[in-house]
Amino acid sequence: MIVEVPTRDTLLEKLVKEVKNLGVELPERELEIAVSDILRWLGKSYGHGLVPTEDGSYTLIHECGEPYHSLSAGALTEALEKFVRPVHLLLWALRHKTLTLIDMGFGLGYNSALFFHISKRVNPQLKLNIIAFDKEVPKKIPLLPEPFKSSHKRLLDLLPEGYRDGLSFKLYLGDARKTLKGVLCEADFVFHDPFSPFKNPELWTLDFLKKLASRLKPTGFWVSYSSALPVRKALILLGMKVSTTRPVGRSRGGTLATYKSGVLPLTWKEREKLLKSPYSLPFRDPTLGGDPLDILIDYRLRVALKKYGLDREGT
């Protein structure tokens, strides 16, 4: 579910109403800044359709205006460098007989295809389970270039579910907050790849991440391209150790999280920002059914309250 961009007046009206419901007062200027923040988060658009990326591979741009993959890093490069390599997949494939992946935000299937291809190339006897989630899947998906093309096609041929070459695959379509409820598993990895937190906030809340992390083995890894403060704060509140992955295509890296020790700690500057910035509050969706725009409004309002020392909760 993607946030529909409201008008400035509609957004301001919603914020004013929420402030009144809370029985607090905020400067009019702060509410104007909050409106500008939300519209800025929602407003960026890259056009639409099939586009080439920096490494020569192709991706699609969703109707919301956001690409499925990084244009500057490259679609193939992003899948390799932001998801596969940070979790040390080669070592896991060599040392295990079975691996399970939760691919949250299946998109074009690039992350799952590389997981399948690389794991089986290293250990042909390895049994793989991929449990994928997405609201919908495009009808025409550009295939990855060789040597990954055939593996990508074999995976797509299984949609929405099937078994082939030691791979058990199932894609759950619809709102992942609902479809995840019926899935019980212990995953070695979670590749968290929905659209950005401010376009797709319902899949980045503390409440959803808690449900998702409960499906991760104590020794497993959660990994994402995002380094957004609300996301990292949520992971830390869930008791996970958080690390920064190598930057690819931009100045900031992504995020790697696990319950076990052994990951590089965040830098002092990163920890200080999580501690001091009012924007480090996590997104909240206690019912796991909130409207995405309402989640953003609630978040930005809590940021404003924290700025003025009016927040009633730490989260």
N, C-alpha and C positions, 0 to 999 in steps of 0.2 A: 504494500500500500504506500503510495507516494503522496506527500503533502501537497494539497492544492494551494496555490498562492492566493491569499486573500487581498483585498484592497487595504490601503493604509487606514482608511476610516473604520473598516470592519475590525481590523486588528486592534486598533486603539480602543474601540468600544468594548471588545472582549477583555482587554487588559484592565480597563477602568472598572468593569463589572466585577472581575475577580478580586481586585484590590478592595472594593466595597464589601464584598462577601467576607473577606478576611478581617475587616474592621481596622485596617491600618491606613496610614497616609503616606504617599510617596510624591515627591516633587513632579510636577507636570513634565519638566525637562527629562527626568529619568524615564518616564513612560514613553516619551518621544524617542529616546535612545533605544529603548527596548523594542519598539516598533521597527526602527531602522535596522537593528541587529537581525531580527527575524526575517525581514524582507530581503536583507543581504544574504542570509543563509539560504534562502529559497530561490533567489533570483538568478543565479548563474546558470547559463545555458550554453551548450556546445553545438546546437543545431539538432540534426536527426539523421538517421540512416547509417549505412556502412561507411566506415572511415579507416584509412591506414594509420598505423601507429608508428612510433619512432623506430622500432626494430624491424619494420617491414611486415609484421603480422597485422591482422585486421581485427576490428571490434565493431560493435554497434553502439549507437547512441539511443538511449531510451527516450520515449516520448516526453518524459519529464525534463529532458535536456541534459541528462548526465550520462557519460559513457560507461559501459560495462567494465572497461579497463582503463588504466592510465595511458593517455595519449603520449605523454612525454617519456615515460619509461618504456612503453611498448607492451602490448597485451601478453605476448609470450614471456617476455622478460619479467613482467610483474608476477605472473603465476609462478615462475621459477624462483625468483629472488625474494618475493614477499611472503610466499606460502610454503613451497616445497623445501627450500634450503634451510630456512630458520629452524625447522623442526628436525633437521638431520635425518631426512627420510632414508637416505642410502644405508645408514647404520641400522636403523630400525628394520628395514627390509632384510638385511643380512642376518639379523639376530632373532627374528620372530617367524613363526609359522602362519600366523594370522594377524592382520591389521584391520582396524575399523576406523573409518573417517566419517565425520559429520561435515557435510559441505553446506554451510548455511549461506544461501544466496548462490544457487547453482548457476544462474545466468546463462552463459554460453557453454558451460561445461569444461572450461579450460583447466581449472584447478583439479577437478576430478580426473580429467584425461591424463594430466601429467602425473598425478598420484598413481594411477593405474599403469601407465607406460613405464615409469622409472622403477616402481616397485617390482614389476614383473620382469623387467630387464635385468635387475640385480639378482632376483630370486624367482625363477620361473615356477617353483613349486608353492610359492606364497599364496595363501587364500586371502582375498580382499573383500571387505564389506564397505560399501559406500551408501550412506543414508543422506540424501540430498533434500533441500527445501527451497522453494521459491514460490512467489505469488503466481507467476506465469513464465513460460519459456517462449522465446521468439520462434516463429514458424520457420524462418530461414536463418541458420546459424553458419557463419563462415568457419570452415575447418582450419585447424592449426596447420602450420607448415610441417614438412618432414623434418625430423623423423617421427613426429608425434601425430601426423595426420591419420594414419590407419587406426591407432589406438583411440583417437578422438571419435572417429566414425563408428568404431565398434561400440563405444560407450553410448553414443547418440542412438544407435540402432536398438538399444535396450529400452529406451524411454517408453513408458514411465517406470518399468521395472523388468528385471530379468536376470538370467545367470549365463555367464559365458567366460571361458578361458580362466576359470578360477576366480571370477569376479561376481559377487552378488550385489546388485544395484537396485535401489528404489528411490524414486523421486516423489516427494509429497508436495502437491500443488495446493495453493491457497495461503491464507494467513498463517504464518509459521507459529504464531502464539497459540493457535488452536491445534494445528496438526502435530506440533511437538508433543502435546499432552499424551498422545497415544503411542509414542515411541519410547520403548524402554531398551536401553543399550548401555554398554560401557565402551566409549570411544577412546582410541589412542590419540586422535587428533580432532580438533575442531578448526576448520578453515572458515573464519567468519568474514564473509564477503558480500553483505548487502550493499545497497547504495549508501552514500555517506550519512553519518549520524544525523545531520540536519535535514536531509531529504527523506530519510527512512528511519526516524527516531524510535519507532516502536520496537525495532529489533536491536536496539542498543541500550535499552533501559536496564537499570539494576535488577528489576524484577524478571525480565526476560533472560538476561545473562545468568541469573541465579538458576533458573530452570535448565538452561543449556549446560552450564558448568556441572550440574548434578549428573549429567550423562557422560562426563569425562572421567577417565581413570585417574587415580591419585598420581600416577606417573606420567599422565598424558600432557599434551600441549594444546593451548588455544592460541591461535595466531591470526593477525589481521593487518591490513594495510594502514589502518587508522591509528593515530596517536592522540586523538581528541581527549581533552581533559576529563569530560564526563564519563567516557568509556574507561579510561585508566582508573579513575577513582572508584567506579563500580567494581572493577576486578579486584582492587585492593580491599574494598569492603567485604568482598566474598572470600577473603583470606588467601588470595593468590599472590604469588611473587611475580612482579612485572618487570619486563626488560624491553629495551629498544632494539629493533632490528635495523640492519644496515639501510641507509637511505638509498633509494633507487628512483631516479627520475625527478626527485625533488629534494629539498634541503633536509626535511624531517624523515626519520625512519618510521616503521610501523611498530606494532606491539606484539610481544610474545609473553604468554602468561602460563604459569603452572603452579600446582600445589606443592611440588617438591622443590628442594634447593638445587643449586647448580646453574642458575641463569645469572648473567651479569646484572648487577643492580642498576637502577636508574642513576643518572648523574645527580650531583648536588643541586644543580640548577633545575632539573626536571622535578625533583622531589620538592623543592621550595615552591615551584609553581603550583603543584598539586596541593600543597599545604596552605598557600596564601591567596591564590586567585579565587574570587567568588565564582568564576566560571567553571571551577573544578567540581561543582556539585553534579551528581549523576542524574540522568534522566529518570523519571519515575512513571510507572504505569501499574499501580497495585492490582488492578482488576485484570490485567493482561487483555484489555479490550478497549483501551482508550483511543480516541481519535488522534492521529499523528499531530495535527495542528495544536490540539489541546495539550499534548505532551510538551511541545515546544513552548507554548505560552506558559505552562506551569513551571517549566525549567527556567525560562527567562525572568519570570516573576520572582522565583526563589533567589535567583542571582541578585536581583534588585534589592530584595529584603535583606540579603546577607551584606550587601554593600552598606546598608544603613543600620546594621545591627539589629534588624527586626525579625530575622529568621527564627523560627520556633523549633526547627529540627536541624540536625547536622547533615541530613541528606535531603 
